[in-house]
Amino acid sequence: MNIRDKFLNSQFFEFEKVDFSWHNHPVFKLKSNLTENEIFLGLTREHLIFLNDLKLDESELKPDSLIFASRHTSKTARPAFLVHTTGNWSENADFGGDPLELSKTSALLHKAGFISLIEQKFSPLLTQFSLDIEVTHHGPTKLDKPLIFIELGSSKEEWQINDAGELLTNAIINTIYKFIQLKKECSQIIGLGFGGTHYAPNFHRLIRNKNIAMSFICPKYYIQGLNNELIKKMIDNTSEKVDYFIIDWKGTNSEDKKHLIPLLEELNIPIKKTKEF
């Protein structure tokens, strides 16, 4: 399935070709009722997790934020729609980006992506799909624009389901409208997450049910590798002002807490447990 074709052939929205390209491919602009924002659709043949250069100096495309529409692969191959931010918590950068580096991102864009997936109408073919927030992982980390991934997973079987592709594209377009809405409302608490497992169930609950938006989430198995510099990157690379460090208390063991909490206390941001919200 070519995800770009799902956008261009959508029955719900219409794109028009513009007179410039990006990465040697045509760029399309969404016909919309937005007056202060424009939505563009581009294509690159480079693997998104290894994309280290937007090549904006070679194009008239000047984005403020990026949403990467991507296929997702997992060992379990469970059907899923997923949202996450990107970065590497360790020296391992096998899946793109640099070691111990984080991308730029937006907590509001991250939340908008997840809520937009929740709000979609699921056809009977998609009832087995889960809606997941993943912790921050893989590349890219070098791009100087806030970004998130919204993915369709987790095997070739799901990638070929037409309804799944359509839902993904609808959710991505709706993400942009939801992001604009959240920015105008100024009602979200902005958090950075620590602890828990890859699919971050307690942070999932907060983002879904509370006025909480989160950018980076560091899972429990990388907490011992955190240092002051990396935590500062979490703060600095989040577009919004961070209100709280949020710890999945039950999803963090005592040794990890002994390492983490003194690091967080050095910074002038309050610490809360997920259960306090």
GIZIGI-V303780 format. One line per field, one symbol per residue. phi: phi as a letter, one per 30 degrees, with the letter a starting at -180 (. if undefined). psi: psi as a letter, one per 20 degrees, with the letter a starting at -180 (. if undefined). A space follows every 50 residues. Layout:
phi: ???
psi: ???
This chain:
phi: .cdeddddcddcbbcbdccbcbhibdcbcddbcdccbbcccbbbdddddc dcbdhddcbddbddbbbcdbdcbbddhddacbbacblbcbddbdcjiceh bbddabdddededddddddddcdedcdddccbccddahddbcdcbdbbcb bcbbaeeddcdedddddeddddddeddddddddddhccdcbccbjicech eddeddddcbdbcbcdbcdedcddcdbedddddedddcecddcbdccddd cbdddddddddeddddcdbdcbceddc
psi: pohhhhghjqihrpqqprkrrpkkqqqqpporjphiqqpqorpqiqphij oioilhijqipmqhrpoooqqqprhhkqpqpqprrqrpiaiokhlraqql qqrqrphhggghgghhghiqoprhijhiproqpqrprrrriipkqpqrpp qprkrhghhjoghggggggghgghggghggghghhlipppqpqpraahjl hhhggghhirmppqeqoorhjjhhiqrhghhhhgghjphrpphqpppngh jprhhhhhggghghiiqlpqpqqhii.
